[in-house]
Structure formats: C-alpha cells, structure tokens
C-alpha cells in the first residue's frame, strides 16, 4: 500500500509533469509468514509428597495411596516419598500445621521396587515391571477427631500400592474436537490446546507415568506461524499444516499434526435453517421452507438460526470442529422485517432477528466459498 508521502508526490507530479511510471510507484509490502516451533519438554520427577487420604476408625486413621511409575530412558528410578502437609481424613478435622510421620514399614509384597524408610522419607528403587505393595505405620499429630478435647495424635495405618510399567511406545492424544483422525482439520481463528503425550505399555494400554511430565517431549512446527499471541496455553495457528514430532526412538502413535484451513476451503456443509418462534415460555422451533407463510405469537424474540445437521467438508477433509461464527456472512434485503443479529456462541453462527410482520428475505454464506443458504418467507402475527 502506498505511503501518504508517496501518494502526495504522485499528485504533485501529475499536476506538474508527466504521469509516473511503474518504477516510481512504491510496491505493496510482502508479508512473509514467520515459522513457529512449540516445544513441551519432558521433565523427570523423582520426589513426591504423599498425602493422607482416608478415614477415622476405632483403630485410628486408615489411609491409602497409589503410584504409577514408568521405566524408560531418562525416567528417574530412585524415588523419594515424603509426608504431605495436607490431609483429607473423613471424620476428623485437619487444621493447618498438623504433622504426618512414618515410623515403620511392614507387609511388603511384590518385587517391582525395593523400599526403605530413612529420615522420615520413603525411598523406592524401581527394579522391573510389576507391583509393589506395603504398609506404613505412623501417626498424624494435631488433628481433631471424635473423642478428643483438642488437637491430638492419632495412629496412622497407610497402605501404599506401586505399579511399575515399561514404556514400549508413545501416543499423541488430542482432547476435544469432532474426530480422532491422525491429522484433524481445524478452522482458522479457533484457539486450540496442544495435545498431550501418553506412554503406551507392553500390553498396548495408555498410561501417564508419575515420574515423567509429560511422558515425552512434544514438538509442534508450523511454517505459517501463529495468528495471535499465545494465551493461557492456547495457540491460534495461521492457515497451513502443523506438524507434531515426539523426541524418542520408540514408535509414536496417534496425532501427527493439524491442517488449519480458512473459510474459503469449505466445500459443503450439512445444515438447515430453523425458525425459532418466540412463545410465552421459550420458543417453538419450526423448519423453514422457501416461500412459506408462518404465524408468530409475537415478532419480538423470534429468529432464524442455522442448525448443523451433519459434516462440514473442506478441501483438506472433514472439519473436526464447528465452523466459527466469523466464517459466516448474512445480509438481508428486507431490513425492516428482519436483519442479522450479532451471534452469541451458544446460539450458533447465524441468527436473523425478526422485527415485525411481512416478507423476510436474507442470504447467508460462508465467506470465500460457494456454500450459501437463501430464504424468503412471509410472517404474520396472530
């Protein structure tokens, strides 16, 4: 686009001399997409707080806890568990400042890990896939339980279960969306949360190892970059492919990437126009047919909406999320009877509000595509 000074210069030259040549005109700037790389690194975790979660009985506090650890290169195998500063004990109050302590380990079964108690902490040494179960004797001091006149020390019996699983593969999983394809098609202008990497066991089961968050490092690459600044973990990509890679030598399953498309990529959309006739309580949905005559209880509150009935197809495949409202453009040739209303998210992308009796004619289209809906009907008020 020409700058103001360039435009002014052209006007002066045009008035005082020959017309400018092509070489005299400043060309439009070319916007080059900025590649974007997003990396979510795997972080090994070897130390955990183990809360007391259980109930008060005549024998004291009975509680349980469970952990699921993975065996894989880079995952910690030496684990430390220490008492948490918070508890959830049914039947007792747990005021701030109460203290949990362990004094002995007993009833050990399983060989998935070696377990020991030292300096008030549990130390686990992961050995092989399998289970380990053991009990901890101790006390919870400073809690309020039935029969005590104030904060007291109560005996604690805590059962701990440890599952150790070998990682044989990883799977990239996306939560939400309309399909589980390896390369879902998502609409431009829709912020998306990035997928998660889950571990896969030898038995083919997904699990999230406690000693690695996430299970493996995920890298997302977009040649066209982001459309907006990232907000609260959500990314809005510019149209184009987004590729995913997991930093591992093991097999990788699941999501391979996204295809981000503009509205012009839409080739068809299964949808129908529905007239919501306002009533004393709520509204009455009525399918809208071309040239129909409809009777309204009152025009105020009545509106035409576009309801999706099936898939939205694009040049890259089926759209996995609903088309966003900004993809739709609605015009009315009878604004005195009906006109487009600003849509709310829960009302869908299209809403044409009625203002009074008469003929309502409007057209809705998906911007940049050949997909459109037209309607003309006559409304009367009873």
Secondary structure, 3 states (H helix, E strand, C coil): CCCHHHHHHHHHHHHHCCCCCHHHCCCCCCCCCCCEEEEECCEECCEEEEEEEEEEECCEEEEEEEEEEEECCCCCCEEEEEEEEEEEEECEECCCCCEEEEEEEEEEECCCEEEEEECCEEEEEECCCEEEEEEEEEEEEEEEECCCCCCEEEEEEEEEEEEEEEEEEEEEECCCCCCCCCEEEEECCCCEECCEEEEEECCCCEECCCCEECCCCEEEEECCCECCCCECCEECECCEEEEEEECCCCEEEECCEEEEECHHHEEEEEEEEEEEEECCCCEEEEECCCCCEEEECCCCCCEEEEEEEEEEEECCEEECCCCCHHHEEEEECCCCCEEECCCCHHHCCCEEEECCCEEEEEEEEECCCCCEEEEEEEEEEC
